[in-house]
Amino acid sequence: MNDLVPRRAAGTPVLVLVPTCVAAILACLFLGAKDFWLDESVSVLDAAGSLRHMFTIDGGNFALYYLLLHGWLKLGASDAFVRLMSVIPAVLCVPTLYAVGRRLFGPRAALVSASVLAINPFFIAYAQEARGYSLLALGSIVSTLCFVRCFEQPESWLGRTAYVVASAAMVYTHLFAILVLAAHAVVLLLCDRRLVPWRVFGACGIAMAVLMAPLGYDVYRQGASKITWIGPLTLEEIGTFWQQLAGSPALALLYAVLLAFFVVDVSRKHGAMRNDAGLPPLGLIASWLFVPFLIAVGYSALVRPVFVPRYLIIMLPPLALFAGYVLAEVRSRAAVFVLAIFTVASSAQGLWVYYFHEPKDDWRGLAALVASRSQPGDVVVCLPPYLDAPLRHVFDQSQEKQTLPALVKLPAEIDASGASLHPYARVWLVSQVQGEGQFKRDSAEQISAIMATLQRSKHLLLENFFEKNIAVRLYVARLPAASHAGSP
């Protein structure tokens, strides 16, 4: 084995407990402080339903997460407890990434990689979200670890089975996980073809396809209806994405510096840059990092927009491995100290911004206002209609359920006279313009139409705005004009 992959260098796996504990603490800090936003509330409402619909709820995404959450909700349903289920796979990501890094680059680089991941603000943010993104990140790491072991020990039936099962579970967590498997395929093309166990990976691919067939059928049947809200990709969004993935603009700058050092360092090295089995560790990391990105960008530009930063959390583990490898190569103690301080300080700054300056939708504040001003017979309507999910979740958690008005669905077609809303003397309208492009324009037009309809028979008594452009308006029926008797 050459000096690129010093797998037996000094180190002890016990040290990985330090970044693992750090990740656990950071992921649990202020866990229930922020409100659920739309997608989190949808997770709870959908996972609490019938198991029969778990694989068709979200366009094929998060099927495995919903299945796990269905059982988790039987133990508790508070915001913090629901989010705790996302903390668990996030914490497991740290030692699992260490295992990958140790196998590829040795214990020193592995420990640095695990530490970089543990304090990454992007990673912690989705560790605290009641969605399946931390589970997706863990799945990508486990699948890649199994890929490496399957390449190095192709004769092991246990290794092959683990790779197939881990990869299928990853895809059942989110469809973007297929991009990780695409990265694995690219790595095989980078290897010496005489050393690749093609039959093993061919059999694994067939087994994965069989396991994923039901999910593929459901995705084909539903089409692209679940992603129409994604707007066209811009260069600005790509730049912002890399800053988000790194954790902050300062950390993005650090990665740019590390990339320059990496290019210089690799140019000085000569040799195959492969491990004993013929697998190129740096090729694996580069493929894992860039293949999902390039496919997502290309598909968004040529077919339809699918580029969403949180979907690409699968790129965060290889980014941490890249940082771990480069930092482990730095031999100057002074340089290591400076880089470590800069990384920790920049991550701390990014975490501070996330914890205290990036609020989610303020549904609790809205519900408190409605509860304090509502009267018997009041109703609440939401535009777009799916906003009733987070509001319903807050209402269900409220201690004042008896004083809260009923949530009602608007008719499919709002008649010009507003007859469908006449029976209600007091109507709370909750609205939020979301999405991009035509989707956003359609939402704005729908909100304007219902406001105009309400104003024909009612007057606006109250209007208030909350975080993330959530508006609540109270419309009250006009009193009939007083009749005056004529003079004799």
C-alpha positions, 0 to 999 in steps of 0.5 A: 500500500502506498503512502496515499492510504496509510490504513495502519497508521497510528490511531485508535477508533475510541477517539471517534467518540469525541466528535460523535458526542459533539454531534449529539450535543449540537443536534440536541441543542434547542431541538424543540425551540423552532416551530415545525415548518410545512414539510415537518408537519406533513411528515407527522400527519402523513406518518400517523396515517395508514401504512398502506400509503407510506410509499406514495406519500411524497412522490416516492421519497422518504418511504423508509423514514415515514415507516420508521416515524409511524412507529416512533409517533406511538412513543410521543408526538412533541416537536422535540421528540419527533425531531429526535428520530432525525438526531439518531441517524445524524449521530450515527453518521459520525462513526460510520464516516470514520469507518469509511475514512479509516478504510480509505485514508487511515485513522488520522484523516478519518478522525479529522473527517468525522470531526469536520462533519460533526460541527458542520452547520448544514449537517446539524440543521438537518439533524434537527429537522423532522424529515429524512435527510439525516437518514439519507446521509447515513444511508449514503455513508453505509452504502459507500462503506459496503461498496468499498468492502464489496470491492475489496472482498468480492467473495464475501456473500455477507458483503454483497448482501449488505451492499444490496440491502443498504443501497436499496434502503438508501433509495427508499429513503430518497430518490436522489440516493440513486446518484450515490449509486451512479457515483459508485458506477463511475468509480468502477470505470476509474479502476483497472478493469482487470481488477474490478469484480464485474460479475459481483457488481452486476449481480448486486445491480440486478438485485438492487433493481428488483428490490427497487422495482415497486418504488420505481413503479410508484414514481412512474405512476405519480410523475413529476406532480410532487416537484412542480414547486422547484424553480429554474436553477441559476448560477447564484443558487449554485454558488449559494448551495456550495456555501450552504454545504460547507456551512458558511461563506468562511468555510466555503473559502477554507474548502477552496484553499484546501482544494488548491493545496490538494491539487499541489499535493497530488501533483507531487505524488506519483504512482497509482494512488490506489489501495491494495485491491485497486480501488482509487480512494481519491477517485471515490471521494471525487466521484461521490462529491461531484457526480450527484452535483453534475447530474442534478445540475444537468437534469435541471438545465436540460429536463426539469428543475430538480436542484434542491440543496437539502436533496444533495446532503449526500454530498456532505460526507465526501466533502468532509472526507476530502477535508479530512484527507487534506488536513491530515496531509498537512505536516506543519503543526502551526498550520494545523493549529491555525486551520483547526481554529479557523474551522471550529470558529467558522463552524461555531459562527455558522451554528450561531446563525442557525440557532438564533438567526434563522427562524422557521415559520412562526405557526405558534405565534399565529395560532396564539393570535387566533386563539386570543381573538377567535369567537364561537363559529369562527373558521380558518381557511388556508391558501395554498390549501396545504398550509393547513398541515402546519397549522393543524399540527400546532392546533393539535399540540395546543393547550387551548383546543376548545377556543380554536376555530375550525379549519375548513377547506375552500371549494375547488372553484371560488364562485364570484359571489362568494356564496360558499363563504356567506354562512361564516360570519367571521373568517380567518384567512391564512396565506403564504406565497411560496415557490418560484415562477409560475407556481408562485404567481398562481399562489398569489393570484389565488390569494388575491381572488379569495381576498376580493371575494371575502371583501364583497360581503365582509370587512377586514378587521385584523391583519398580521404578519409572521416569520417567513411571510405568513399572513393572517387576516380576519374578515367579519361580516358587515352589519346591515345598514340601519333602516330609517322610518320616513317622516309623516 
